[in-house]
């Protein structure tokens, strides 16, 4: 990963990208550096991801709560003020919501499983 000099990110000025889930939608704002991606993601009420994800993430719940479903059937609820972390290829997971949620998600090369 390259070094990043000090900078301020004004999330209010970043472009929003809308993606449809299996149900509902996600709205994301993304900053990318070599080997690092930082996003603010909002899921609508009734959102269900359209795929199982094996990517590693550090996720912080800013507002609301999200249900993290594991492909093996386990479920974990991430509430406001909580985080989860997982390395690439260590989980097959997807997000589901009952109400709106806002997350900070960080992922990148440092989470690769080697």
C-alpha positions in Angstrom: 0.0 0.0 0.0 1.3 3.4 -0.9 1.6 6.2 1.7 -1.2 8.7 1.9 -0.5 12.2 2.9 -2.9 14.0 5.3 -6.1 15.0 3.7 -9.7 15.8 4.6 -12.5 14.0 2.9 -15.7 16.0 2.5 -18.3 13.2 2.1 -21.0 15.8 1.4 -19.4 16.6 -1.9 -18.7 13.1 -3.2 -20.7 11.6 -6.0 -23.4 9.0 -4.9 -23.7 5.7 -6.8 -27.0 3.8 -6.7 -27.0 0.0 -7.0 -30.0 -2.3 -6.9 -30.0 -5.2 -4.5 -32.0 -8.3 -4.8 -34.5 -6.1 -3.0 -34.0 -2.5 -2.1 -31.0 -0.4 -3.1 -27.6 0.8 -1.8 -26.2 4.3 -2.2 -22.5 4.6 -1.9 -19.8 7.2 -1.9 -16.3 5.9 -2.5 -12.7 7.1 -2.1 -10.0 4.8 -3.6 -6.2 4.7 -3.2 -3.9 2.0 -4.4 -4.8 -1.1 -2.4 -7.4 0.8 -0.2 -11.1 1.6 -0.6 -13.1 3.6 1.8 -16.9 3.9 1.4 -20.0 5.4 3.1 -22.8 3.1 2.2 -26.5 3.5 2.9 -28.9 0.6 2.4 -32.6 1.3 2.0 -35.3 -0.3 4.2 -35.9 -3.9 2.9 -32.5 -4.2 1.3 -31.1 -7.6 0.5 -27.7 -7.9 -1.3 -27.9 -9.6 -4.7 -24.8 -11.8 -4.1 -22.8 -13.6 -1.4 -19.5 -11.7 -0.8 -16.2 -13.2 0.1 -14.3 -10.0 0.3 -12.7 -8.8 3.5 -14.1 -5.6 5.2 -13.9 -3.5 8.2 -17.5 -2.2 8.7 -18.6 0.4 11.2 -22.4 1.0 11.7 -22.9 4.8 11.8 -26.7 4.7 12.0 -29.4 2.0 12.1 -28.7 -1.7 12.0 -27.9 -4.3 9.4 -28.3 -8.1 9.5 -25.2 -9.9 8.2 -26.2 -13.3 6.9 -23.6 -16.0 6.5 -24.1 -18.5 3.7 -23.9 -21.3 6.3 -27.1 -19.9 7.9 -25.6 -17.9 10.8 -26.9 -14.3 11.3 -25.3 -11.4 13.1 -26.9 -8.0 13.8 -24.6 -5.0 13.6 -26.1 -2.0 15.5 -25.2 1.6 15.6 -21.7 2.0 17.1 -20.7 -1.6 16.4 -18.1 -3.0 13.9 -17.2 -6.2 12.3 -14.0 -7.3 10.5 -13.3 -10.2 8.3 -10.4 -11.2 6.0 -10.9 -12.1 2.3 -12.2 -15.6 1.7 -12.9 -16.2 5.4 -16.7 -15.7 5.2 -19.4 -15.8 2.6 -21.8 -13.1 3.7 -24.4 -10.7 2.6 -26.3 -7.7 4.1 -30.0 -7.4 4.8 -32.0 -4.6 6.4 -35.4 -4.0 7.8 -34.9 -0.2 8.1 -32.4 2.2 6.6 -28.8 1.9 7.7 -25.6 3.9 7.1 -22.2 2.2 7.2 -18.5 3.1 6.9 -16.7 0.3 5.0 -13.0 0.0 4.6 -11.4 -2.8 2.5 -8.2 -3.3 0.6 -5.0 -5.4 0.1 -4.3 -5.5 3.9 -7.3 -7.9 4.2 -6.1 -10.4 1.6 -5.9 -13.9 3.0 -2.5 -14.6 1.1 
